[in-house]
Amino acid sequence: MTGSNIPSTPADGKIKTVLVPAIANTGGPTVAEATATSAVDISCYLTPGGFAFKIDQATITDERECDTITRNAPGRKTPTLEITGIDNTNSNDGATPTPADLPNDLAEALTEGSKWYAIRRRGVPYGQALAAGDVVTVIGFTVGVKSEVSAEANSVLRSTWATFVDALEVDVAITASA
């Protein structure tokens, strides 16, 4: 196949993001870790583009006195993550006589200073359970400050959380067990 005939995978409904408090081996998280009762599925709280994960890589300049060119080599990688999602703090579902709070798992999990691992799977329908063999990205991070996203007409209440990445594994498979 060439040109515009190359197939593509639509992103809508095909991303699952789960926060877990601990992973023994980030190079191969287990099904048990990814689906534990302590895991928090934040997929439906994230707004489009709300999991802003990026890796920048510095350039190492390699100049030689005997040469007329400047060589380059790959340098340090700097992963960054900013999370933007639905924040139902102080909201309720309008039920009477006693309104129940709306679920707010994202905001309740991302408290400043807390540590999490995000397990992110792409290309498989969201509703399909995480399973051994699924290829995922694992990002370990500490949560920073929460900031409100400015309210605007015809939108929902959202917040953004700064994070500080300290572990990263890209394209690793979930394992059946440790």
Stockholm file with secondary structure:
# STOCKHOLM 1.0

chainA/1-178         MTGSNIPSTPADGKIKTVLVPAIANTGGPTVAEATATSAVDISCYLTPGGFAFKIDQATITDERECDTITRNAPGRKTPTLEITGIDNTNSNDGATPTPADLPNDLAEALTEGSKWYAIRRRGVPYGQALAAGDVVTVIGFTVGVKSEVSAEANSVLRSTWATFVDALEVDVAITASA
#=GR chainA/1-178 SS CCGGGSCCCCCTTCEEEEEESCCSCTTSCBHHHHTSTTCEECTTTEEEEEEEEEEEEEEEEEECTTCSSEEEEEEEEEEEEEEEEECCTTCBCCCSSSCCBCCCHHHHHCCTTCEEEEEEEESSCTTSCCCTTCEEEEEEEEEEEEEECCCCTTCCCEEEEEEEEEEEEEEEECBSCC
#=GC SS_cons         CCGGGSCCCCCTTCEEEEEESCCSCTTSCBHHHHTSTTCEECTTTEEEEEEEEEEEEEEEEEECTTCSSEEEEEEEEEEEEEEEEECCTTCBCCCSSSCCBCCCHHHHHCCTTCEEEEEEEESSCTTSCCCTTCEEEEEEEEEEEEEECCCCTTCCCEEEEEEEEEEEEEEEECBSCC
//
